[in-house]
C-alpha cells in the first residue's frame, strides 16, 4: 500500500471528467486500497480518484466515527434524490482548511459497483448523503467550491495559490516544515 499525492484546488486536473471503470482486476484493488490509505491518513471521510490524478469513476468513503466502515464505489450514479434539501458545512482534501455551507438534496439513492464489478445500491441521508454527492461531483470534474459565489470562490483560489507559493519558497530555502 502507498500514500498518493492529492491534487490541490485550483489544479485544472480536478476539472477533468472521469471515465467509467470497465476492468475489475488487481490493479483496481490496489488503487482502491491506496486511495483508502490516503483518505485515512489525510484524514478525510471521502476521496475520489480524480483527486489523486486518476480520472476514473472510483470513490472511497468512510463517515463512521470508528473509521472502520470503508465503502468503495465504482461507477457510482445517483438514481434518486429527495426534493427536500439540507445544508451542511463541507470541506475537501483538495481545498485544505476551507469549510463552507452547501445545500444539496437531503437523501439520495446511489447505484454503484463493488471492486468485483457486482452492482449494489445505497440509500443515504445526513452526512453519508452529503459525502456521496460531494465525491460523485468530483467524478464530473465539479468541486464543492463551484456551488459558492464567484467572490467566495476567487478568495479561496487566491488563498490556495498563495499557500502553494509559500510552500514552494520554504522548500527552496530548505526550511520546509511538515504540518
Ligand atoms: Ni472533495
Boltz pocket constraint, residues with backbone or C-beta under 6 A from the ligand:
constraints:
  - pocket:
      binder: B
      contacts: [[A, 46], [A, 91], [A, 92], [A, 93], [A, 94], [A, 134], [A, 135], [A, 138]]
      max_distance: 6.0
